[in-house]
């Protein structure tokens, strides 16, 4: 038979825990949004460029990357506009 475990020490549970610092959810969301944006750009360029290379070859990859970079530019412009509006509205 297993012995019964000791009763929990009530002194440690009654002590007040130090207050956690306030969490800045907006800053965390901005950080997450930025990381997600960079991941989308990387996937677009790496996977898109890789598929173009595998299917059509190296010559098409150069043209394809030019088009993919134009798409990245449009996404970056939209992201900058939306971030600017958000920061302007937070003032």
N, C-alpha and C positions, 0 to 999 in steps of 0.2 A: 504494500500500500504506500501511496505517496503521502508525505506529511503535508499538513495544511500550511499554506503560505501565511506569513505574518500579516497582521492587519496593517493597512497603510498608515504612515506617519502623518497625523493630522496637523502637526506644526508646519510642515512644508506646504500644505495646501492652503492654510489660513493666511500665510504671508502674502502681502500685497505685491503683485508683480509690477515691475516698472512699466510705465505707459510707453507704448510704441510710438515712434515719431510719426507725425501725420504723413499720409501717402499722397503724393502729387499724381493723381490719375491722368491729368492732362499731359504732363511731361512724359509719363510712361506711354500714353497713347501715341504721342508724337514720335517717340523713339521706336515704338513698334511699327507705326506707319512707314517711317523712313526705312527700317529694315525690310519690311515687306516690299516696298517700292524697289529697293536695290535687288532683292531676290527676283522680282518679276522681270526686271531689266536683264539680269544675268541669265535667267532661264530663256528669255526671248532670244538673246544673242547666242547663247551656247547651244541650246536645243535647236533653235531655228537655223542657225548657221551650220550646225552639224548635220541636220536633215538635208539641207540644200546641198552640202558637200557630198553626202552619201548618195543622193538621188541623181544630182546633175553634174557633180564634179567641181574642180577647183575654179574653173573660169566663171561658173555661175555663182560660186561663193562670194566672189568680189562684188558682183552686182547685187547679190542678195544681201550682203552685209550693208551695202550703201542704203538699200531700202529699209532694212531693219533699223539702221541708225536713224533714218528719217522718222520712223515710227517711234523710236525711243525719244527723239526730240519732241514729238507731239505729246507723248505721255509726260515728259518732264515739264513741258510748258503748262499743261493742264494741272499737274501737281503743284507747280509754283503758283499758279493763279489761285487755286483753291486754298493753299496754305496762306497766301497773302490775304485773301478775304477772311480767313479764319482769324488770323492775327489782328487784322483791322477791326473785326467785330468784337474781339476780346478787350480792346482798349477801353 
